[in-house]
Amino acid sequence: MITRRSALALALAAMATPAAAHHDHRIEVVDPWARAALAGRTAAAYMTLVNPTDTPDRLVSAASAVAQTVELHAHIHEGGVMRMRPVAAIEVHPGEPAVLQPGGLHVMLIGLTRDLKRGETIRLTLTFEKAGQVEVEVPVLAAGARGPEGHGGHGRHTH
């Protein structure tokens, strides 16, 4: 005989299972950064994506209030020329960090709605196929910055 209390406990346990499974698909975002840029222009965000699980995942989109459009991009050699091209997704394999960096994969911020100023942080929402949405605070470095070295180490942002 199942009491009302037992039925409630079983229902709560069943509801908790998907949340626990979802947590297994976390992605760590390490050392995010972007360069300062003027409103109306484009900018890019860079970071390293680490998948500590044993299941591959994919970054499928990104969004930010600081840009009219946000796309996932890669630099591709075409006819001896480097060109930026949108990509549908960025693979994040277990044990193989996906490095988003100048001259490679990156998150493109198109049509900035305001200036990105050195020293501030911008909010970026990354959407992964399995891990879901990950909110990231992205430090803005100098316009000519080549990476996060010496910017104060914002470390890991995880989901």
C-alpha positions as CSV (number, residue, x, y, z in Angstrom):
1,M,0.0,0.0,0.0
2,I,1.4,3.3,-1.1
3,T,0.7,6.2,1.2
4,R,0.3,9.8,-0.1
5,R,3.7,10.7,1.4
6,S,5.4,7.7,-0.4
7,A,3.7,8.7,-3.7
8,L,5.0,12.3,-3.3
9,A,8.5,11.0,-2.5
10,L,8.5,8.8,-5.6
11,A,7.2,11.7,-7.8
12,L,9.9,14.0,-6.5
13,A,12.6,11.4,-7.1
14,A,11.4,10.9,-10.7
15,M,11.5,14.6,-11.3
16,A,15.1,14.9,-9.9
17,T,16.5,12.3,-12.3
18,P,16.5,14.4,-15.5
19,A,18.2,17.3,-13.6
20,A,21.0,15.0,-12.4
21,A,21.4,13.6,-15.9
22,H,21.6,17.1,-17.4
23,H,24.3,18.1,-14.9
24,D,26.5,15.3,-16.3
25,H,26.6,17.2,-19.6
26,R,28.4,20.3,-18.2
27,I,30.9,22.3,-20.2
28,E,33.6,24.4,-18.6
29,V,34.5,27.8,-20.1
30,V,38.1,28.8,-19.4
31,D,39.7,32.3,-19.8
32,P,37.0,34.0,-21.9
33,W,38.0,37.4,-23.4
34,A,37.1,39.9,-26.1
35,R,38.8,43.0,-27.6
36,A,37.6,46.5,-27.1
37,A,35.7,47.8,-30.2
38,L,33.4,50.6,-31.2
39,A,29.6,50.5,-31.5
40,G,28.4,49.5,-34.9
41,R,31.5,47.5,-35.6
42,T,32.3,43.8,-35.1
43,A,34.2,42.1,-32.3
44,A,35.0,38.6,-31.4
45,A,35.0,36.6,-28.1
46,Y,37.5,33.9,-27.5
47,M,37.8,31.2,-24.8
48,T,38.6,27.5,-24.2
49,L,35.7,25.0,-23.9
50,V,36.4,21.9,-21.8
51,N,34.2,18.9,-21.7
52,P,34.9,16.9,-18.5
53,T,32.3,14.3,-19.4
54,D,32.7,11.2,-21.5
55,T,30.0,12.4,-24.0
56,P,30.8,14.7,-27.0
57,D,28.9,18.0,-27.1
58,R,28.6,20.8,-29.5
59,L,28.3,24.6,-29.1
60,V,25.4,25.3,-31.4
61,S,24.8,29.1,-30.9
62,A,25.6,32.1,-28.9
63,A,23.8,35.3,-27.9
64,S,24.6,38.7,-26.4
65,A,22.8,42.0,-25.8
66,V,25.9,43.9,-27.0
67,A,25.5,42.7,-30.6
68,Q,22.7,42.7,-33.2
69,T,23.9,39.3,-34.4
70,V,26.1,36.6,-32.8
71,E,27.6,33.8,-34.9
72,L,30.0,31.0,-34.5
73,H,32.9,31.5,-37.0
74,A,36.1,29.9,-38.2
75,H,39.0,31.2,-40.2
76,I,39.4,29.0,-43.3
77,H,42.2,29.0,-45.9
78,E,40.6,29.5,-49.3
79,G,42.7,29.9,-52.4
80,G,45.7,31.0,-50.3
81,V,43.6,33.6,-48.5
82,M,42.4,33.5,-44.9
83,R,38.6,34.1,-44.8
84,M,36.1,34.1,-41.9
85,R,33.1,31.8,-42.4
86,P,30.2,31.0,-40.2
87,V,30.1,27.4,-38.9
88,A,27.0,25.5,-37.8
89,A,28.6,24.2,-34.5
90,I,31.8,23.8,-32.7
91,E,32.6,20.3,-31.5
92,V,33.7,19.9,-27.8
93,H,35.0,16.4,-27.4
94,P,35.9,14.8,-24.0
95,G,39.6,15.3,-23.2
96,E,40.1,17.6,-26.2
97,P,39.6,21.3,-25.3
98,A,38.0,23.4,-28.1
99,V,40.2,26.5,-28.3
100,L,38.5,29.6,-29.6
101,Q,41.3,32.1,-30.5
102,P,42.3,34.8,-33.0
103,G,42.9,33.2,-36.4
104,G,40.8,30.2,-35.6
105,L,37.4,29.4,-34.1
106,H,35.6,32.3,-32.4
107,V,32.3,33.8,-31.4
108,M,31.6,36.8,-33.8
109,L,29.7,39.8,-32.4
110,I,28.2,41.6,-35.4
111,G,26.8,45.1,-35.2
112,L,27.8,46.1,-31.7
113,T,25.0,48.0,-30.0
114,R,27.5,49.9,-27.9
115,D,31.2,50.4,-27.4
116,L,33.1,47.5,-25.8
117,K,35.5,49.2,-23.4
118,R,38.7,47.8,-21.9
119,G,38.2,46.8,-18.3
120,E,34.5,46.0,-18.5
121,T,32.8,42.6,-18.9
122,I,30.1,41.6,-21.3
123,R,27.6,38.8,-20.9
124,L,27.5,36.0,-23.4
125,T,25.1,33.1,-23.5
126,L,26.5,29.9,-25.1
127,T,24.0,27.2,-26.1
128,F,25.3,23.6,-26.2
129,E,23.5,20.7,-27.8
130,K,23.6,18.6,-24.5
131,A,24.8,21.0,-21.8
132,G,22.2,23.6,-22.6
133,Q,22.8,27.3,-21.9
134,V,25.9,28.5,-20.2
135,E,26.2,32.2,-19.1
136,V,29.7,33.6,-19.3
137,E,31.1,36.9,-18.2
138,V,33.7,38.0,-20.8
139,P,36.4,40.5,-19.8
140,V,37.1,43.1,-22.5
141,L,40.8,43.6,-23.1
142,A,42.6,46.3,-25.1
143,A,41.9,46.6,-28.8
144,G,45.2,45.0,-29.8
145,A,45.2,42.2,-27.1
146,R,46.4,38.8,-28.1
147,G,45.0,36.9,-25.2
148,P,44.0,36.9,-21.5
149,E,47.6,36.8,-20.1
150,G,47.8,39.3,-17.3
151,H,44.2,40.5,-17.4
152,G,43.5,39.5,-13.9
153,G,42.6,35.9,-14.4
154,H,38.9,35.4,-14.5
155,G,39.5,31.7,-14.4
156,R,36.8,29.1,-15.1
157,H,33.2,29.7,-15.6
158,T,31.3,26.5,-15.4
159,H,27.8,25.1,-16.0
